[in-house]
Amino acid sequence: MHDIERIWQDEGFAPGIGQVFSGSRMSLWSDFESSVQWWNWDHTVRVMRVYEECIIDAELEYREKLVQQLARNGFRFTDADKIEYVGATNRITEVTRTRVLDFLRTNTGGTRWSGRFEEADFLKRLYNLTAIPSDDPRFPDAQGDILQHRVNNEDWDDDWVFHDPRFELSSGTDGMLLRFLAEMLHPAARTDPTEVTILLSGLNDVLAPDSYELHEKATISGRPLFGWRTRRGFHGSSPNHLLQNRPGMPNPFMGQVLHRPVRRIKPFRPVIHSIVFRQVDPAYACRGRSC
């Protein structure tokens, strides 16, 4: 029960009134899912992160079904166990990616991209390190690489992660880079509000020409949680032109694959439910066979 509440509340969702099941955990999941505004792109992005938390330990049969359904609806399931929307073309250019790195290199908080976490522990919040192959034959996975070269030998540069193609920050999807930058500002990683403000302002100035911004999506223990969203028709970080002050502005993705997000998500929700309910309710897993 606590894990279900945690993964939904971490993304800023509160329980609504959902379908009642025989199992309390299944009912709780349904209550949270009923609060999702399926037509809202921001909600769509956040609920995808909830789903990611639940499919890591899924049985192969259901993972394969999910991969097929995602592919049919403009999403992909990455090798790092993340759901990425690929229906829209990337808009963050090589120039902007270089400027992001230049900004972080010249800012004390930016050079410590993992904040208070050890680098491997920070990356585990975004990637399944044991599922990412090693570049060093001595180790089975990326976690071994990181411990060897950043802790034991210290022979990798501080900004190594931005150049390592396995983490898709220099040439991957817009979403992968943006979620990495948002996670850098997580209150568990940074406790100094001034440092967070400086990083947020600087990163948003760099991202603005490509029509993205990091923004406060929710709070936890009185501290902001950050996500990302699109911005259009303005540049810089002038408060008079912030997206939240311009209601009704269309999301650029909506004219492409996600004309209505719910139409893209609805087909694979039953697979997600099968995965989740089999994990939280043994009786559900036994349906149709002896246990």
MIFI-413236 format. One record per residue (C-alpha): residue number from 1; x, y, z. Coordinates in Angstrom, 2 decimals, padded with zeros to 5 digits. Layout:
+-----+---------+---------+---------+
|   k |      xx |      yy |      zz |
+-----+---------+---------+---------+
| NUM |       X |       Y |       Z |
...
+-----+---------+---------+---------+
***
This chain:
+-----+---------+---------+---------+
|   k |      xx |      yy |      zz |
+-----+---------+---------+---------+
|   1 |  000.00 |  000.00 |  000.00 |
|   2 |  002.76 |  002.40 |  000.96 |
|   3 |  004.67 |  001.78 | -002.28 |
|   4 |  001.58 |  002.52 | -004.37 |
|   5 |  001.00 |  005.78 | -002.51 |
|   6 |  004.67 |  006.73 | -002.82 |
|   7 |  005.02 |  006.32 | -006.58 |
|   8 |  001.81 |  008.24 | -007.31 |
|   9 |  002.41 |  010.99 | -004.74 |
|  10 |  006.00 |  011.46 | -005.95 |
|  11 |  004.47 |  012.56 | -009.26 |
|  12 |  002.01 |  014.92 | -007.57 |
|  13 | -001.16 |  012.79 | -007.80 |
|  14 | -003.76 |  012.44 | -005.05 |
|  15 | -006.30 |  009.59 | -004.89 |
|  16 | -009.75 |  010.12 | -006.35 |
|  17 | -012.71 |  007.74 | -006.45 |
|  18 | -011.98 |  004.79 | -008.65 |
|  19 | -013.30 |  001.31 | -009.27 |
|  20 | -013.73 | -000.89 | -006.20 |
|  21 | -011.90 | -004.23 | -006.34 |
|  22 | -011.82 | -007.13 | -003.92 |
|  23 | -008.20 | -006.29 | -003.09 |
|  24 | -007.43 | -003.06 | -001.23 |
|  25 | -004.22 | -002.48 | -003.20 |
|  26 | -006.00 | -002.78 | -006.53 |
|  27 | -008.68 | -000.37 | -005.32 |
|  28 | -006.04 |  002.11 | -004.17 |
|  29 | -004.34 |  001.97 | -007.57 |
|  30 | -007.69 |  002.61 | -009.25 |
|  31 | -008.34 |  005.59 | -006.94 |
|  32 | -005.07 |  007.25 | -007.96 |
|  33 | -005.56 |  006.49 | -011.65 |
|  34 | -009.03 |  008.06 | -011.54 |
|  35 | -007.42 |  011.41 | -010.69 |
|  36 | -005.40 |  011.51 | -013.93 |
|  37 | -006.52 |  014.06 | -016.51 |
|  38 | -005.87 |  011.90 | -019.55 |
|  39 | -006.25 |  014.80 | -021.98 |
|  40 | -003.51 |  016.78 | -020.20 |
|  41 |  000.01 |  016.33 | -021.61 |
|  42 |  001.69 |  017.11 | -018.27 |
|  43 | -000.41 |  014.44 | -016.55 |
|  44 |  000.47 |  012.04 | -019.37 |
|  45 |  004.20 |  012.52 | -018.82 |
|  46 |  003.85 |  012.07 | -015.07 |
|  47 |  001.71 |  008.94 | -015.27 |
|  48 |  004.26 |  007.37 | -017.62 |
|  49 |  006.83 |  007.72 | -014.83 |
|  50 |  004.40 |  006.02 | -012.44 |
|  51 |  004.05 |  003.13 | -014.88 |
|  52 |  007.82 |  002.83 | -015.22 |
|  53 |  008.11 |  002.13 | -011.50 |
|  54 |  005.77 | -000.84 | -011.82 |
|  55 |  007.07 | -002.69 | -014.87 |
|  56 |  010.69 | -003.34 | -013.90 |
|  57 |  009.86 | -006.73 | -012.36 |
|  58 |  007.13 | -007.66 | -014.83 |
|  59 |  007.04 | -011.15 | -016.33 |
|  60 |  008.57 | -011.42 | -019.80 |
|  61 |  005.22 | -012.25 | -021.41 |
|  62 |  003.68 | -008.99 | -020.22 |
|  63 |  006.77 | -006.89 | -020.94 |
|  64 |  006.68 | -008.07 | -024.54 |
|  65 |  002.98 | -007.21 | -024.83 |
|  66 |  003.69 | -003.78 | -023.39 |
|  67 |  006.56 | -003.12 | -025.81 |
|  68 |  004.29 | -003.95 | -028.75 |
|  69 |  001.46 | -001.73 | -027.52 |
|  70 |  003.81 |  001.17 | -026.79 |
|  71 |  005.32 |  000.99 | -030.27 |
|  72 |  001.89 |  001.10 | -031.89 |
|  73 |  000.98 |  004.26 | -030.00 |
|  74 |  004.00 |  006.51 | -030.42 |
|  75 |  006.05 |  005.40 | -027.40 |
|  76 |  009.06 |  003.15 | -026.85 |
|  77 |  010.35 |  001.11 | -023.93 |
|  78 |  014.09 |  001.83 | -023.61 |
|  79 |  016.87 | -000.55 | -022.58 |
|  80 |  016.99 |  001.40 | -019.31 |
|  81 |  013.36 |  000.47 | -018.53 |
|  82 |  011.98 |  003.92 | -019.35 |
|  83 |  008.92 |  004.86 | -021.40 |
|  84 |  009.76 |  007.53 | -023.98 |
|  85 |  007.39 |  009.35 | -026.32 |
|  86 |  008.87 |  009.23 | -029.83 |
|  87 |  005.94 |  010.46 | -031.88 |
|  88 |  007.37 |  013.97 | -032.10 |
|  89 |  010.69 |  015.04 | -033.54 |
|  90 |  013.38 |  016.15 | -031.09 |
|  91 |  013.64 |  019.94 | -030.88 |
|  92 |  016.63 |  020.33 | -028.56 |
|  93 |  019.49 |  021.03 | -030.96 |
|  94 |  023.15 |  020.14 | -030.66 |
|  95 |  023.80 |  023.84 | -029.99 |
|  96 |  021.46 |  023.85 | -026.99 |
|  97 |  022.86 |  020.59 | -025.61 |
|  98 |  026.35 |  022.11 | -025.79 |
|  99 |  025.15 |  025.27 | -024.04 |
| 100 |  023.53 |  023.21 | -021.28 |
| 101 |  026.85 |  021.50 | -020.62 |
| 102 |  028.76 |  024.81 | -020.79 |
| 103 |  026.39 |  026.34 | -018.23 |
| 104 |  026.75 |  023.39 | -015.86 |
| 105 |  030.55 |  023.44 | -016.18 |
| 106 |  030.71 |  027.07 | -015.11 |
| 107 |  028.32 |  026.71 | -012.18 |
| 108 |  029.43 |  025.11 | -008.92 |
| 109 |  026.11 |  023.35 | -008.47 |
| 110 |  026.18 |  022.18 | -012.09 |
| 111 |  029.56 |  020.48 | -011.85 |
| 112 |  028.09 |  018.41 | -009.01 |
| 113 |  025.25 |  017.16 | -011.22 |
| 114 |  024.35 |  014.37 | -008.77 |
| 115 |  023.96 |  016.82 | -005.88 |
| 116 |  024.16 |  015.14 | -002.48 |
| 117 |  023.99 |  011.67 | -004.05 |
| 118 |  026.84 |  009.49 | -005.17 |
| 119 |  026.71 |  009.48 | -008.97 |
| 120 |  025.58 |  005.84 | -009.25 |
| 121 |  022.83 |  006.41 | -006.68 |
| 122 |  021.61 |  009.48 | -008.57 |
| 123 |  021.54 |  007.63 | -011.89 |
| 124 |  019.58 |  004.76 | -010.34 |
| 125 |  016.72 |  007.22 | -009.88 |
| 126 |  016.53 |  007.55 | -013.68 |
| 127 |  018.02 |  004.38 | -015.14 |
| 128 |  018.19 |  000.69 | -014.37 |
| 129 |  022.00 |  000.53 | -014.20 |
| 130 |  022.06 | -003.26 | -014.04 |
| 131 |  020.25 | -003.36 | -017.41 |
| 132 |  022.80 | -001.11 | -019.12 |
| 133 |  025.83 | -003.04 | -020.44 |
| 134 |  029.36 | -002.32 | -019.27 |
| 135 |  032.02 | -000.79 | -021.51 |
| 136 |  034.64 | -002.56 | -019.40 |
| 137 |  034.90 | -006.36 | -019.79 |
| 138 |  035.71 | -006.67 | -016.11 |
| 139 |  032.20 | -005.65 | -015.08 |
| 140 |  028.74 | -006.95 | -015.98 |
| 141 |  026.92 | -003.62 | -016.12 |
| 142 |  027.17 |  000.17 | -016.03 |
| 143 |  027.03 |  000.28 | -012.25 |
| 144 |  030.36 | -001.56 | -012.10 |
| 145 |  031.87 |  000.90 | -014.59 |
| 146 |  030.83 |  003.90 | -012.54 |
| 147 |  032.14 |  002.56 | -009.24 |
| 148 |  035.46 |  001.63 | -010.82 |
| 149 |  036.11 |  004.80 | -012.79 |
| 150 |  034.46 |  007.44 | -010.58 |
| 151 |  035.08 |  006.04 | -007.09 |
| 152 |  038.08 |  003.72 | -007.24 |
| 153 |  040.21 |  005.20 | -010.03 |
| 154 |  038.60 |  008.64 | -010.51 |
| 155 |  039.84 |  008.62 | -014.10 |
| 156 |  036.64 |  009.88 | -015.75 |
| 157 |  035.90 |  013.59 | -016.15 |
| 158 |  033.23 |  015.11 | -013.92 |
| 159 |  030.90 |  015.59 | -016.90 |
| 160 |  031.41 |  012.06 | -018.24 |
| 161 |  027.70 |  011.19 | -018.11 |
| 162 |  026.84 |  013.82 | -020.73 |
| 163 |  029.19 |  012.19 | -023.23 |
| 164 |  028.40 |  008.54 | -022.49 |
| 165 |  026.01 |  007.39 | -025.27 |
| 166 |  024.47 |  004.76 | -022.95 |
| 167 |  022.70 |  007.53 | -021.01 |
| 168 |  021.36 |  009.32 | -024.13 |
| 169 |  021.98 |  012.87 | -022.90 |
| 170 |  023.95 |  014.16 | -025.89 |
| 171 |  021.96 |  012.53 | -028.68 |
| 172 |  018.89 |  010.88 | -027.16 |
| 173 |  015.33 |  012.10 | -026.90 |
| 174 |  014.42 |  015.52 | -025.58 |
| 175 |  012.57 |  013.81 | -022.75 |
| 176 |  015.63 |  011.94 | -021.51 |
| 177 |  017.72 |  015.10 | -021.19 |
| 178 |  014.89 |  017.12 | -019.66 |
| 179 |  014.05 |  014.54 | -017.01 |
| 180 |  017.76 |  014.33 | -016.12 |
| 181 |  017.95 |  018.10 | -015.64 |
| 182 |  014.71 |  018.10 | -013.62 |
| 183 |  016.04 |  015.34 | -011.37 |
| 184 |  019.15 |  017.43 | -010.70 |
| 185 |  016.84 |  019.90 | -008.92 |
| 186 |  015.06 |  017.29 | -006.78 |
| 187 |  014.99 |  018.31 | -003.08 |
| 188 |  016.55 |  014.98 | -002.13 |
| 189 |  019.54 |  015.91 | -004.30 |
| 190 |  019.77 |  019.60 | -003.38 |
| 191 |  018.88 |  021.26 | -000.10 |
| 192 |  020.07 |  024.80 | -000.86 |
| 193 |  017.13 |  026.80 | -002.34 |
| 194 |  019.49 |  029.45 | -003.70 |
| 195 |  021.48 |  026.86 | -005.63 |
| 196 |  018.25 |  025.40 | -007.05 |
| 197 |  017.05 |  028.85 | -008.12 |
| 198 |  020.33 |  029.62 | -009.91 |
| 199 |  020.33 |  026.30 | -011.74 |
| 200 |  016.65 |  026.56 | -012.66 |
| 201 |  016.98 |  030.08 | -014.06 |
| 202 |  020.15 |  029.31 | -016.00 |
| 203 |  018.89 |  026.07 | -017.50 |
| 204 |  015.59 |  027.65 | -018.53 |
| 205 |  017.40 |  030.49 | -020.29 |
| 206 |  019.41 |  027.91 | -022.25 |
| 207 |  016.37 |  025.75 | -023.08 |
| 208 |  014.10 |  028.66 | -024.06 |
| 209 |  015.16 |  028.93 | -027.75 |
| 210 |  014.01 |  025.34 | -028.24 |
| 211 |  010.70 |  026.06 | -026.49 |
| 212 |  011.17 |  024.04 | -023.30 |
| 213 |  011.28 |  024.95 | -019.64 |
| 214 |  011.67 |  023.23 | -016.29 |
| 215 |  008.86 |  024.07 | -013.88 |
| 216 |  007.53 |  023.26 | -010.43 |
| 217 |  005.03 |  020.41 | -010.89 |
| 218 |  004.31 |  019.59 | -007.23 |
| 219 |  005.77 |  019.83 | -003.72 |
| 220 |  007.06 |  017.28 | -001.26 |
| 221 |  007.61 |  018.17 |  002.40 |
| 222 |  007.24 |  021.82 |  001.44 |
| 223 |  009.94 |  021.68 | -001.25 |
| 224 |  009.35 |  021.88 | -005.01 |
| 225 |  009.45 |  018.92 | -007.38 |
| 226 |  010.33 |  019.83 | -010.95 |
| 227 |  009.16 |  018.55 | -014.30 |
| 228 |  009.40 |  019.89 | -017.84 |
| 229 |  006.98 |  021.29 | -020.37 |
| 230 |  006.91 |  023.14 | -023.67 |
| 231 |  006.74 |  026.88 | -024.05 |
| 232 |  005.90 |  028.85 | -027.18 |
| 233 |  005.92 |  032.41 | -028.46 |
| 234 |  008.41 |  033.91 | -026.00 |
| 235 |  012.06 |  033.73 | -024.99 |
| 236 |  014.06 |  034.02 | -021.80 |
| 237 |  012.50 |  033.82 | -018.35 |
| 238 |  010.48 |  037.04 | -018.11 |
| 239 |  007.72 |  036.47 | -015.51 |
| 240 |  005.21 |  038.31 | -017.69 |
| 241 |  005.50 |  035.62 | -020.35 |
| 242 |  005.54 |  032.41 | -018.34 |
| 243 |  003.42 |  029.63 | -019.79 |
| 244 |  001.15 |  029.38 | -016.75 |
| 245 |  000.11 |  032.99 | -017.38 |
| 246 | -001.02 |  032.16 | -020.91 |
| 247 | -003.78 |  029.54 | -020.51 |
| 248 | -005.05 |  027.63 | -023.49 |
| 249 | -001.76 |  027.67 | -025.37 |
| 250 | -001.62 |  024.41 | -027.37 |
| 251 |  001.08 |  021.86 | -026.74 |
| 252 |  003.09 |  021.40 | -029.97 |
| 253 |  002.89 |  017.62 | -029.62 |
| 254 | -000.89 |  017.72 | -029.84 |
| 255 | -000.95 |  018.38 | -033.58 |
| 256 |  001.18 |  015.32 | -034.17 |
| 257 |  000.79 |  011.83 | -032.73 |
| 258 | -000.83 |  012.92 | -029.49 |
| 259 | -003.84 |  014.80 | -030.81 |
| 260 | -005.61 |  013.37 | -027.75 |
| 261 | -003.20 |  011.64 | -025.32 |
| 262 | -005.90 |  009.32 | -023.97 |
| 263 | -006.29 |  007.71 | -027.41 |
| 264 | -002.61 |  006.75 | -027.34 |
| 265 | -002.52 |  005.52 | -023.75 |
| 266 | -005.84 |  003.67 | -023.53 |
| 267 | -004.71 |  000.67 | -025.65 |
| 268 | -001.83 | -000.27 | -023.34 |
| 269 | -003.45 |  000.51 | -019.99 |
| 270 | -004.91 | -003.04 | -019.70 |
| 271 | -001.37 | -004.45 | -020.02 |
| 272 | -000.16 | -002.08 | -017.29 |
| 273 | -003.07 | -003.18 | -015.10 |
| 274 | -002.20 | -006.84 | -015.62 |
| 275 |  001.40 | -006.18 | -014.59 |
| 276 |  000.51 | -004.08 | -011.56 |
| 277 | -002.37 | -006.19 | -010.26 |
| 278 | -000.37 | -009.41 | -010.58 |
| 279 |  002.30 | -007.83 | -008.38 |
| 280 |  000.04 | -006.44 | -005.66 |
| 281 | -002.63 | -009.17 | -005.46 |
| 282 | -001.65 | -012.87 | -005.49 |
| 283 | -005.29 | -013.86 | -006.07 |
| 284 | -005.32 | -011.84 | -009.33 |
| 285 | -002.15 | -013.62 | -010.52 |
| 286 | -003.85 | -016.98 | -010.01 |
| 287 | -006.86 | -016.25 | -012.17 |
| 288 | -007.31 | -018.83 | -014.88 |
| 289 | -004.70 | -021.24 | -013.48 |
| 290 | -003.90 | -023.14 | -010.30 |
| 291 | -001.51 | -021.60 | -007.78 |
+-----+---------+---------+---------+
***
